[in-house]
Amino acid sequence: HSPWPVYAAAAQLEYMLGEERAAAAETGRRVYALALAKAEASAQAKGGSVPAGLVLSYASYLRASADLPNLRELLERGLLLLPAAEAAQLWPIYAQVEAQFGTAASQAELAKRRAA
C-alpha cells in the first residue's frame, strides 16, 4: 500500500491543477478520505494508530479548500483516532476554526471540552 504522503500529494495536485475548482476540491477530499480509511484499517489490523501527519495534512487541505463541515468532522474524528498526545495538536486548529467561523456557543463548548 502507498504511504499517506503519496495520497496527500495527489490530493494537492488535483486541487491546484483541476480545471473546475469545486470538483477538484471534492476529488482531493475523496483522495484524502481514502488515505484516512486505509490508515485506519492498517492501524486496526496492526494495533497502532493513524499517522498524526495525515490528519494534520488533511485538516490543512480542508481548511484551504474552505470545506468547514468536513473539517469539523475530521477534527472530531482525529480527536478520537489519535493518541491523546498527538490529538493535542488538533485542539489549537479546532479553536482557530471555531474562532473564525463558529459562534460564541460553539467556541465555549470547544473550550469546555478541551479543558476536560
Secondary structure, 3 states (H helix, E strand, C coil): CCCHHHHHHHHHHHHHHCCCHHHHHHHHHHHHHHHHHHHHHHHHHHCCCCCHHHHHHHHHHHHHCCCHHHHHHHHHHHHHHCCHHHHCCHHHHHHHHHHHHCCHHHHHHHHHHHHC
